[in-house]
């Protein structure tokens, strides 16, 4: 089966529903107020997104309480979340934890709860983890887990942890503490998780656990590219809108040729990012053997493009772009944080060299 990079009618309808929900909850003023209050996550929005729209259960089969869709639909939701830098634990719960559970092949009831949004889980690994760099820092003895995991995304709102320890994957719902860190990204927090004699439920061991962890991190990298795409898309759209309405010397600033060239270059970058992100999501949906290559290409490309788009957004908005009141800084912070999430661009390029058997 060949890859399909176009959006289907069903995906367009899903986009419209998600965008309408986010328009009601993610106004820039609301995001800034939440960041100032020290309560970054909008759990009301999360319940509506996960429960009412069913976005958290798109990849979960129907017989396990989900909607039996695919990674393509999950990627589309992430595009819209990126456009709004939405403060919800979608990456941690609906992407990383859910994909880890799905990869174990177990029919655990937790999947249904995650799909319904009544429970939130995270994969207890540092946000910067990749399959080839992850090293477990948690020890297990007789089902009791002890250790500390740093910089876990979305951990501060997690009810359940999926913890790699020893040679297995364990579910932990008590006996752990979460210490939120000062994060660059004000809309997706990271935290240190400490397990002190926590009792875990083993859900996979040996090669199965390694495969599930690899599958979750690969899926996360592939899907994170769609969030980066949505973020870059908003930055370009908002910058074009601003430059059309900002006048200098009696004419729109956007009519100046130098700025047109910068926007045109950014648009070309965005086209490349969309192709890479859509291909990665499509490979994940079809379980194509090319998925590791597609995920590495998407992350190596999209993470840098998202940062560039956010930097141009801030700079081309001039003075107003440098203020707290304008949301451009939220997008730049999310883009910079995502640049190291699930592997840096350099790490993914190095992985590509191995995957493609490049010399040197």
C-alpha positions as CSV (number, residue, x, y, z in Angstrom):
1,X,0.0,0.0,0.0
2,X,1.4,3.4,-1.0
3,X,1.5,6.3,1.4
4,X,-1.4,8.8,1.4
5,X,-0.4,12.3,2.6
6,X,-3.7,14.0,1.9
7,X,-6.4,14.7,4.5
8,X,-9.6,12.7,4.2
9,X,-13.1,14.1,4.6
10,X,-13.3,12.4,8.0
11,X,-10.0,14.0,9.1
12,X,-11.2,17.4,7.9
13,X,-14.4,17.0,10.0
14,X,-12.3,15.9,13.0
15,X,-10.1,19.0,12.5
16,X,-13.1,21.3,12.5
17,X,-14.5,19.8,15.7
18,X,-11.1,20.0,17.6
19,X,-10.5,23.5,16.3
20,X,-13.9,24.7,17.5
21,X,-13.3,23.3,20.9
22,X,-9.9,24.8,21.2
23,X,-11.2,28.2,20.0
24,X,-13.5,28.2,23.1
25,X,-10.8,27.2,25.6
26,X,-7.4,28.3,24.2
27,X,-7.7,32.0,23.7
28,X,-4.2,33.6,24.1
29,X,-5.4,35.7,27.0
30,X,-6.6,32.5,28.8
31,X,-3.3,30.8,28.2
32,X,-1.3,33.7,29.6
33,X,-3.6,34.0,32.6
34,X,-3.2,30.2,33.3
35,X,0.6,30.5,33.0
36,X,0.7,33.4,35.4
37,X,-1.5,31.6,37.9
38,X,0.9,28.6,38.1
39,X,-1.9,26.2,37.0
40,X,-0.8,25.4,33.5
41,X,-3.0,22.5,32.7
42,X,-6.6,23.0,31.6
43,X,-8.3,19.8,32.9
44,X,-11.7,21.0,31.9
45,X,-10.5,21.2,28.3
46,X,-8.8,17.8,28.7
47,X,-12.0,16.2,29.8
48,X,-13.9,17.7,26.9
49,X,-11.2,16.7,24.4
50,X,-10.7,13.2,25.7
51,X,-14.3,12.4,26.9
52,X,-16.7,14.4,24.7
53,X,-14.7,14.3,21.4
54,X,-13.0,11.0,22.1
55,X,-9.6,12.3,21.0
56,X,-7.7,10.3,23.7
57,X,-9.0,7.0,22.4
58,X,-8.6,7.4,18.7
59,X,-5.8,4.7,18.5
60,X,-7.5,2.4,21.0
61,X,-9.5,-0.5,19.4
62,X,-13.3,-0.4,19.9
63,X,-13.3,-3.7,21.9
64,X,-11.0,-2.0,24.5
65,X,-13.1,1.1,24.9
66,X,-11.7,3.3,22.1
67,X,-12.7,4.4,18.7
68,X,-10.6,2.1,16.5
69,X,-9.2,4.9,14.3
70,X,-5.5,5.3,13.5
71,X,-2.4,7.3,14.1
72,X,-3.4,9.6,11.2
73,X,-6.3,11.0,13.3
74,X,-4.2,11.3,16.4
75,X,-1.6,13.2,14.3
76,X,-4.4,15.6,13.1
77,X,-5.4,16.3,16.7
78,X,-1.8,17.0,17.6
79,X,-1.6,19.5,14.7
80,X,-4.5,21.4,16.2
81,X,-3.1,21.2,19.7
82,X,0.2,22.6,18.3
83,X,-1.7,25.5,16.7
84,X,-3.1,26.4,20.1
85,X,-0.2,25.3,22.3
86,X,-3.0,23.7,24.3
87,X,-2.3,23.0,27.9
88,X,-3.4,19.3,28.0
89,X,-1.5,16.1,28.8
90,X,-2.2,14.6,25.3
91,X,1.4,13.7,24.5
92,X,2.0,12.0,27.8
93,X,-1.3,10.1,28.1
94,X,-2.9,9.7,24.7
95,X,0.4,9.2,22.8
96,X,3.2,7.8,24.9
97,X,1.4,5.8,27.6
98,X,-1.3,4.6,25.3
99,X,1.1,3.4,22.6
100,X,3.2,1.6,25.3
101,X,0.1,-0.2,26.5
102,X,-1.1,-1.0,23.0
103,X,2.3,-2.4,22.1
104,X,2.3,-4.9,25.0
105,X,-0.8,-6.6,23.5
106,X,-2.5,-6.8,26.9
107,X,-6.2,-6.3,27.3
108,X,-5.7,-4.1,30.3
109,X,-8.8,-2.1,31.5
110,X,-6.6,0.9,31.9
111,X,-6.8,1.5,28.1
112,X,-10.5,2.0,28.3
113,X,-10.1,4.6,31.1
114,X,-7.4,6.4,29.1
115,X,-9.6,6.4,26.0
116,X,-12.5,7.9,28.0
117,X,-10.3,10.5,29.7
118,X,-11.3,9.5,33.2
119,X,-7.7,8.5,33.9
120,X,-4.5,10.1,32.8
121,X,-1.2,8.1,32.5
122,X,2.3,8.9,31.5
123,X,5.3,6.9,30.4
124,X,7.8,7.4,33.1
125,X,10.9,8.3,30.9
126,X,12.7,11.6,30.5
127,X,11.2,13.8,27.8
128,X,14.4,13.7,25.9
129,X,14.5,9.8,25.6
130,X,15.0,7.9,22.4
131,X,15.0,4.1,22.1
132,X,18.8,4.0,21.8
133,X,19.6,6.4,24.6
134,X,17.1,5.4,27.3
135,X,18.5,3.9,30.5
136,X,16.2,2.9,33.3
137,X,16.9,4.5,36.7
138,X,14.3,2.5,38.5
139,X,15.1,-0.7,40.3
140,X,12.6,-3.5,41.0
141,X,12.6,-6.3,43.6
142,X,9.6,-8.5,44.3
143,X,7.3,-6.1,42.5
144,X,8.4,-3.1,44.5
145,X,9.9,-0.2,42.5
146,X,12.4,2.3,43.8
147,X,14.2,5.1,42.0
148,X,13.8,8.5,40.4
149,X,13.0,9.5,36.8
150,X,13.7,13.1,35.8
151,X,11.9,15.5,33.4
152,X,8.8,13.4,32.8
153,X,6.3,15.3,30.6
154,X,2.8,15.7,32.0
155,X,3.6,13.8,35.2
156,X,2.1,16.5,37.4
157,X,-1.4,15.5,36.3
158,X,-0.9,11.7,36.0
159,X,-3.0,9.2,37.9
160,X,-1.0,6.2,36.7
161,X,2.7,5.7,35.6
162,X,3.9,3.2,33.0
163,X,7.4,2.5,34.4
164,X,10.3,0.7,32.7
165,X,12.2,-1.0,35.5
166,X,14.5,-4.0,35.4
167,X,13.6,-5.9,32.3
168,X,9.9,-5.1,32.4
169,X,7.1,-2.5,32.2
170,X,5.1,-1.9,35.3
171,X,1.9,0.0,36.1
172,X,2.1,2.1,39.3
173,X,-0.9,4.1,40.7
174,X,0.4,4.9,44.2
175,X,3.6,5.2,46.1
176,X,5.2,7.9,44.0
177,X,5.7,11.6,44.4
178,X,5.9,14.2,41.7
179,X,8.1,17.4,41.9
180,X,7.3,19.9,39.2
181,X,10.3,21.7,37.7
182,X,10.6,25.2,36.3
183,X,9.9,24.5,32.7
184,X,10.8,26.6,29.7
185,X,7.5,25.5,28.1
186,X,4.7,27.1,30.2
187,X,2.0,25.0,28.6
188,X,3.6,21.5,29.0
189,X,5.4,21.0,32.3
190,X,8.0,18.4,33.2
191,X,8.5,16.9,36.6
192,X,10.8,14.6,38.5
193,X,9.1,11.4,39.6
194,X,10.3,9.6,42.7
195,X,9.2,6.0,43.5
196,X,9.7,4.9,47.1
197,X,8.7,1.3,47.6
198,X,5.9,1.6,45.0
199,X,4.1,-1.6,44.2
200,X,3.8,-2.1,40.5
201,X,1.8,-4.5,38.2
202,X,4.0,-6.2,35.6
203,X,2.5,-5.9,32.2
204,X,5.4,-6.9,30.0
205,X,8.9,-8.3,30.5
206,X,12.0,-9.2,28.5
207,X,11.9,-8.6,24.8
208,X,8.2,-7.7,24.8
209,X,8.9,-4.8,27.3
210,X,11.8,-3.6,25.2
211,X,9.7,-3.7,22.0
212,X,6.8,-1.9,23.7
213,X,9.1,0.9,25.0
214,X,10.7,1.3,21.6
215,X,7.3,1.3,19.9
216,X,6.0,4.0,22.2
217,X,9.1,6.3,21.8
218,X,9.1,5.8,18.1
219,X,5.4,6.6,17.8
220,X,5.9,9.6,20.1
221,X,8.6,11.0,17.8
222,X,6.5,10.3,14.7
223,X,3.5,12.1,16.1
224,X,5.3,14.9,17.8
225,X,6.2,16.1,14.3
226,X,2.5,16.8,13.7
227,X,2.4,19.1,16.7
228,X,5.5,20.9,15.5
229,X,3.8,21.3,12.1
230,X,0.7,22.8,13.6
231,X,2.8,25.2,15.7
232,X,4.7,26.3,12.7
233,X,1.5,26.7,10.6
234,X,0.0,29.0,13.3
235,X,3.2,31.1,13.4
236,X,3.3,31.6,9.7
237,X,-0.5,32.4,9.4
238,X,-0.4,34.8,12.4
239,X,2.7,36.6,11.0
240,X,1.2,37.0,7.5
241,X,-2.0,38.4,9.1
242,X,0.0,40.9,11.2
243,X,2.2,42.1,8.3
244,X,-0.9,42.7,6.2
245,X,-2.4,45.0,8.7
246,X,0.8,46.8,10.0
247,X,1.5,49.9,8.0
248,X,4.8,51.8,7.7
249,X,5.5,54.7,5.3
250,X,1.9,54.5,4.1
251,X,2.0,50.9,3.0
252,X,1.5,47.4,4.6
253,X,4.8,46.1,6.0
254,X,4.0,42.8,4.3
255,X,4.5,44.4,0.9
256,X,8.2,44.9,1.5
257,X,10.1,42.5,-0.7
258,X,12.6,41.4,1.9
259,X,9.8,40.3,4.2
260,X,8.0,38.6,1.3
261,X,11.1,36.5,0.7
262,X,11.4,35.5,4.4
263,X,7.7,34.4,4.4
264,X,8.1,32.5,1.2
265,X,11.1,30.6,2.5
266,X,9.1,29.8,5.6
267,X,6.2,28.6,3.6
268,X,8.5,26.3,1.6
269,X,9.8,24.9,4.9
270,X,6.3,24.3,6.1
271,X,5.4,22.3,2.9
272,X,8.4,20.1,3.6
273,X,7.5,19.7,7.2
274,X,3.9,18.8,6.3
275,X,5.0,16.1,3.9
276,X,7.4,14.6,6.5
277,X,5.0,14.7,9.4
278,X,2.1,13.2,7.3
279,X,4.3,10.4,6.0
280,X,5.5,9.5,9.5
281,X,1.9,9.4,10.8
282,X,0.8,7.4,7.8
283,X,3.6,4.9,8.3
284,X,2.6,4.5,12.0
285,X,-1.0,4.0,11.0
286,X,-0.1,1.2,8.5
287,X,2.7,-0.2,10.7
288,X,5.0,0.3,7.7
289,X,8.5,-1.1,8.1
290,X,9.8,2.3,7.0
291,X,8.4,3.8,10.3
292,X,11.8,4.3,12.1
293,X,13.2,6.1,9.1
294,X,10.0,8.2,8.6
295,X,10.0,9.2,12.3
296,X,13.7,10.1,12.3
297,X,13.3,12.2,9.1
298,X,10.2,13.9,10.5
299,X,11.8,14.9,13.8
300,X,15.1,15.9,12.2
301,X,13.2,18.3,9.9
302,X,10.1,19.4,11.8
303,X,11.7,20.3,15.1
304,X,14.1,22.9,13.5
305,X,11.4,24.3,11.2
306,X,9.0,24.8,14.2
307,X,11.7,26.8,16.0
308,X,12.5,28.8,12.9
309,X,8.9,29.7,12.4
310,X,8.4,30.7,16.0
311,X,11.6,32.9,15.8
312,X,10.4,34.6,12.7
313,X,7.0,35.1,14.3
314,X,8.5,36.9,17.2
315,X,11.0,39.0,15.2
316,X,8.5,40.0,12.4
317,X,6.0,41.1,15.0
318,X,8.7,43.6,16.1
319,X,8.1,45.2,19.5
320,X,4.8,43.6,20.3
321,X,6.3,40.2,19.6
322,X,8.7,40.6,22.4
323,X,6.0,41.4,25.0
324,X,4.3,39.0,27.5
325,X,0.9,40.1,26.2
326,X,1.4,38.6,22.8
327,X,1.3,34.8,22.7
328,X,4.3,34.4,20.3
329,X,6.6,33.7,23.2
330,X,4.5,30.7,24.2
331,X,4.9,29.2,20.7
332,X,8.7,29.8,20.8
333,X,9.0,28.2,24.2
334,X,7.0,25.1,23.1
335,X,9.0,24.9,19.9
336,X,12.4,25.1,21.8
337,X,11.2,22.5,24.3
338,X,10.0,20.2,21.5
339,X,13.4,20.6,19.8
340,X,14.9,18.3,22.4
341,X,11.8,16.2,23.2
342,X,12.1,12.5,22.2
343,X,15.5,13.1,20.6
344,X,17.2,16.2,19.2
345,X,17.4,16.7,15.4
346,X,21.1,15.7,15.6
347,X,20.3,12.5,17.4
348,X,17.7,11.6,14.8
349,X,20.1,12.4,11.9
350,X,22.7,10.0,13.6
351,X,20.0,7.4,13.9
352,X,19.2,7.8,10.2
353,X,22.9,7.2,9.3
354,X,22.6,3.8,11.1
355,X,19.2,3.0,9.6
356,X,20.3,3.8,6.1
357,X,23.8,2.2,6.4
358,X,25.5,5.5,5.6
359,X,29.3,5.3,5.7
360,X,31.3,7.1,8.4
